[in-house]
C-alpha cells in the first residue's frame, strides 16, 4: 500500500479530475466509455449513491490516480448485488492501488448494505473491460468470478435502414413527459426476467429522465390501444462524440412487455429510432446487451445491423 498518496471521498468539485482519470483509463485500455465532467456531476444526485461513504479517490497532488465508487441496488432479490466502478490511472498501475481500491470497496459496501437490507445476502460486482488483463487477474486473485458478459454493439447509420414494419394494432409514438409513468411500467415489466435487473423506483426514474444526455426526440413508446407494450429510450454523450468524431445515438433501453413479445415491436422501435437519428445527422447508433440474454436480444440487434464492438465482463464476489 502506498501511504504517501492522499485518500478521500469524491465530491462534485472533483468531477473534472474524475473525468480526466476515466479518459486516461479509456486511452490505455481502448474501452468505449467516454463521459464528461457534466455527466459525472449528475451522479451526485443519484438516489443509489452515497459519495460521502461510498466513494474514494486516491490523489497525487492534483492528479486523481485512482478511484472506486459504490452503487446500491433497489432490491435484494434475493441478493443485494452492489456495484463497484472505478480504476487506476495507467501511470500509477503496478503499485497495488487496484487491490487497495477493491479492498476498500469490499469493506465500505457492508454498512451501506446493512442500512438498506439488514441480514440479507450481499454480493459485490465490477464491470471489467475484456482486454484489461491486469484488472481481470486482480479480480480473480481476490476471489471474484466471471458471472456475465456484455457486448457494446454499433450500427453504422450510413448503411441502408429497412422500413419500419409496425405490427397490426400497434401504434408507435414519440416520447413526451406525460408518458413517464407508462415508460416506467414498460421498463420494469420488460426487464424482470433479465439477469441482475431490479425494478427502477419512481425516484430513480425521475433522476434518469432528468439527465442531460437523455434525448426525448429519439425516444419512443409502442401502444396496443391504450396499453403501453414497448419502450426505447435514447441518450447522446458529447464526450463520446468528441473523442470518436462520430455523432452517436446511444440506445439506453429497449424493452417489450411479455404481452407484446414476438410481434416485431422491438424491431419497429429500433428502426424508427435509427431512421430519425440518421435524418438528424447522427453517424451511428450504439447499445449494450447481455451476451446471454434470454430474450435473444443479440440476434435481434444483429438482424437490424448492429455488430459487436467490445465486450465487458461482470465479475462478482459474495461478501456475506
C-alpha positions in Angstrom: 0.0 0.0 0.0 1.3 3.5 -0.9 0.7 5.6 2.2 2.1 8.9 0.8 -0.9 9.4 -1.5 -4.0 11.1 -0.2 -7.3 9.3 0.0 -10.7 10.9 0.5 -14.3 10.7 -0.8 -15.2 12.1 -4.2 -17.1 15.5 -4.2 -18.7 17.4 -7.0 -15.7 19.7 -7.2 -13.6 16.6 -8.2 -15.7 15.9 -11.3 -13.2 17.4 -13.7 -10.3 15.4 -12.3 -12.5 12.3 -12.3 -13.3 12.8 -16.0 -9.6 13.1 -16.7 -8.9 9.8 -14.9 -11.6 8.0 -16.8 -10.3 9.4 -20.1 -6.8 8.2 -19.3 -8.1 4.7 -18.4 -10.0 4.6 -21.7 -7.0 5.7 -23.7 -4.9 2.9 -22.1 -7.4 0.1 -22.4 -9.2 1.0 -25.6 -12.7 0.8 -24.0 -15.7 2.7 -25.3 -16.6 4.5 -22.0 -16.5 8.3 -22.5 -18.1 10.7 -20.1 -17.8 14.4 -19.4 -17.4 16.4 -16.2 -21.1 17.4 -16.5 -22.2 13.8 -16.9 -20.3 12.9 -13.7 -21.8 15.8 -11.7 -25.2 14.3 -12.3 -24.1 11.1 -10.4 -24.1 13.0 -7.1 -27.9 13.3 -7.3 -28.5 9.6 -7.8 -30.7 8.1 -5.1 -28.5 4.9 -5.1 -25.2 6.7 -4.5 -23.7 7.9 -1.2 -20.5 9.6 -2.2 -19.5 10.6 1.4 -19.3 6.9 2.5 -19.4 5.0 -0.8 -16.6 6.6 -2.8 -12.9 7.1 -2.6 -10.3 8.8 -4.7 -6.5 8.4 -4.5 -4.7 11.7 -5.1 -1.2 12.5 -6.1 -1.3 16.3 -5.6 -3.9 17.5 -8.1 -4.0 14.2 -10.1 -6.6 11.6 -9.3 -4.6 8.4 -9.5 -7.5 6.0 -8.9 -11.0 5.8 -7.6 -13.8 3.5 -6.6 -17.5 4.3 -6.4 -20.2 2.1 -4.9 -23.8 1.9 -6.1 -26.6 0.3 -4.2 -29.5 -1.6 -5.8 -33.2 -1.0 -5.3 -33.8 -4.6 -4.1 -32.2 -7.6 -2.6 -33.8 -10.2 -5.0 -32.6 -12.4 -3.4 -29.1 -11.0 -3.1 -28.2 -7.3 -2.8 -25.8 -7.1 -5.7 -24.0 -3.8 -5.2 -21.8 -2.4 -7.9 -18.3 -1.1 -7.8 -16.9 1.2 -10.6 -13.5 2.7 -10.8 -10.0 2.1 -11.9 -6.4 3.2 -11.7 -4.6 5.8 -13.9 -2.2 3.9 -16.3 0.7 6.0 -14.9 0.0 4.6 -11.4 -0.5 0.9 -12.2 1.6 -1.8 -10.8 1.8 -0.2 -7.3 -1.0 -2.1 -5.6 -3.6 0.7 -5.9 -6.1 -1.6 -7.7 -6.1 -4.0 -4.8 -6.3 -1.2 -2.3 -9.4 0.1 -4.0 -11.1 -3.3 -4.2 -10.3 -4.0 -0.6 -11.8 -0.6 0.4 -14.9 -1.3 -1.7 -15.5 -4.7 0.0 -15.4 -3.1 3.4 -17.3 0.1 2.6 -20.1 -1.9 1.0 -21.1 -3.7 4.2 -22.5 -0.8 6.3 -24.3 0.7 3.2 -25.9 -2.7 2.6 -26.9 -3.3 6.2 -28.7 0.0 6.2 -30.9 -0.9 3.2 -31.2 -4.7 3.5 -30.2 -5.8 7.0 -29.5 -9.5 7.3 -29.8 -10.2 3.6 -27.1 -11.7 1.4 -24.6 -9.2 -0.2 -22.5 -9.5 -3.3 -20.2 -7.0 -5.0 -19.8 -6.8 -8.8 -17.4 -4.9 -11.1 -17.5 -4.4 -14.8 -14.1 -5.2 -16.3 -13.2 -4.4 -19.9 -12.3 -7.8 -21.6 -9.0 -6.5 -22.9 -7.8 -5.3 -19.5 -5.9 -8.5 -18.5 -4.5 -6.8 -15.4 -7.9 -6.0 -14.0 -9.1 -9.5 -14.8 -6.2 -11.0 -12.9 -6.8 -8.7 -10.0 -10.4 -9.7 -9.6 -9.7 -13.4 -9.9 -6.9 -13.1 -7.4 -9.3 -11.6 -4.9 -11.9 -14.3 -5.3 -14.2 -12.7 -7.9 -15.8 -14.9 -10.5 -16.8 -14.0 -14.1 -20.6 -14.0 -13.9 -21.8 -12.4 -17.1 -20.6 -10.9 -20.4 -22.0 -7.8 -22.0 -21.4 -6.6 -25.5 -21.2 -3.0 -26.8 -22.7 -3.0 -30.3 -22.6 -0.4 -33.0 -24.7 0.2 -36.1 -23.4 2.4 -38.9 -26.3 4.7 -39.9 -24.9 5.3 -43.3 -25.8 1.8 -44.2 -29.4 1.2 -45.5 -32.1 1.1 -42.8 -35.1 -1.1 -43.5 -38.6 0.4 -43.5 -40.3 0.2 -40.1 -42.9 -2.6 -40.1 -45.5 -1.6 -37.5 -47.4 -4.7 -36.2 -51.1 -4.7 -36.6 -52.9 -2.9 -33.9 -49.7 -1.2 -32.6 -49.0 2.5 -32.7 -45.5 4.0 -32.1 -45.4 7.5 -30.6 -42.6 9.8 -29.7 -41.9 10.2 -26.0 -43.4 13.1 -24.1 -43.1 14.0 -20.4 -46.6 12.9 -19.8 -45.6 9.3 -20.7 -43.1 8.9 -17.9 -45.3 6.6 -15.9 -46.2 4.4 -18.8 -42.5 4.2 -19.8 -41.5 3.1 -16.2 -44.2 0.4 -16.3 -42.8 -1.0 -19.6 -39.2 -0.7 -18.4 -39.8 -2.6 -15.2 -42.0 -5.4 -16.6 -39.7 -5.8 -19.6 -36.5 -6.4 -17.5 -37.9 -8.6 -14.7 -36.5 -11.7 -16.5 -33.2 -10.1 -17.2 -30.1 -11.2 -15.3 -29.2 -8.9 -12.4 -32.1 -6.4 -13.1 -34.3 -4.9 -10.4 -37.3 -2.6 -10.7 -36.5 1.1 -11.0 -38.2 3.3 -8.4 -40.1 6.4 -9.4 -37.3 8.5 -7.7 -34.6 6.8 -9.8 -36.7 7.1 -12.9 -37.1 10.8 -12.5 -33.4 11.2 -12.0 -32.7 9.2 -15.2 -35.1 11.2 -17.3 -33.6 14.5 -16.0 -30.1 13.6 -17.2 -28.6 16.0 -19.8 -27.8 13.0 -22.1 -31.5 11.9 -22.4 -32.9 12.6 -25.9 -36.7 12.6 -25.9 -36.8 13.4 -29.6 -35.3 10.0 -30.4 -37.2 8.0 -27.7 -40.4 6.1 -28.5 -43.2 4.0 -27.0 -45.3 1.4 -28.6 -49.0 1.0 -27.7 -51.7 -1.5 -28.4 -54.8 0.7 -27.9 -54.3 2.4 -24.5 -51.8 -0.3 -23.3 -48.1 0.5 -23.5 -46.2 -2.5 -24.7 -42.7 -1.3 -25.8 -40.2 1.3 -25.0 -37.0 2.7 -26.5 -35.0 5.5 -24.7 -32.0 7.2 -26.2 -29.1 9.2 -24.9 -26.3 11.2 -26.5 -22.9 11.7 -24.9 -20.9 14.7 -26.0 -17.7 13.3 -24.6 -18.1 10.2 -26.8 -18.8 12.3 -29.9 -15.8 14.5 -29.3 -13.5 11.5 -28.7 -14.6 9.5 -31.7 -15.5 12.2 -34.2 -18.8 10.4 -34.8 -22.2 11.5 -33.6 -23.6 8.6 -31.7 -27.2 7.8 -30.6 -26.8 5.6 -27.6 -29.9 3.4 -27.1 -30.1 3.1 -23.4 -33.2 1.0 -23.1 -35.1 -1.3 -25.4 -37.9 -3.3 -23.8 -41.1 -5.1 -24.6 -43.6 -6.4 -22.0 -44.3 -10.1 -22.2 -47.7 -9.5 -23.8 -46.0 -7.7 -26.7 -43.1 -10.0 -27.4 -42.7 -12.0 -30.7 -44.7 -9.4 -32.6 -41.9 -7.3 -34.0 -42.4 -4.4 -31.7 -38.7 -4.1 -30.6 -37.6 -4.2 -34.2 -40.1 -1.5 -35.2 -38.9 0.7 -32.3 -35.2 0.3 -33.3 -35.8 1.0 -37.0 -37.9 4.1 -36.1 -35.2 5.5 -33.8 -32.4 4.8 -36.3 -34.3 6.4 -39.1 -35.0 9.5 -37.1 -31.4 9.7 -35.9 -30.0 9.4 -39.5 -32.3 12.1 -40.7 -30.9 14.4 -37.9 -27.3 13.8 -38.9 -26.2 11.0 -36.5 -23.4 8.8 -37.8 -24.1 5.7 -35.7 -26.3 4.1 -33.1 -24.9 2.0 -30.2 -26.2 0.0 -27.3 -25.2 -2.5 -24.7 -26.6 -6.0 -24.4 -26.3 -9.1 -22.2 -24.5 -11.7 -24.3 -26.7 -14.4 -22.9 -30.0 -12.6 -22.9 -32.9 -14.9 -22.5 -34.9 -12.9 -25.0 -32.4 -13.3 -27.8 -31.5 -9.7 -27.9 -28.1 -10.1 -29.5 -29.8 -11.8 -32.5 -32.4 -9.1 -32.7 -29.8 -6.3 -32.8 -27.7 -8.2 -35.4 -30.9 -8.5 -37.5 -31.2 -4.7 -37.8 -27.5 -4.2 -38.5 -25.7 -3.9 -35.1 -22.3 -5.6 -34.7 -20.3 -6.4 -31.6 -17.6 -3.8 -31.0 -16.3 -4.5 -27.5 -17.1 -6.8 -24.5 -17.2 -6.2 -20.8 -17.2 -8.9 -18.1 -19.1 -8.6 -14.9 -17.1 -10.1 -12.0 -19.0 -11.0 -8.8 -18.0 -11.9 -5.3 -20.2 -13.0 -2.4 -19.4 -10.8 0.6 -21.8 -12.2 3.2 
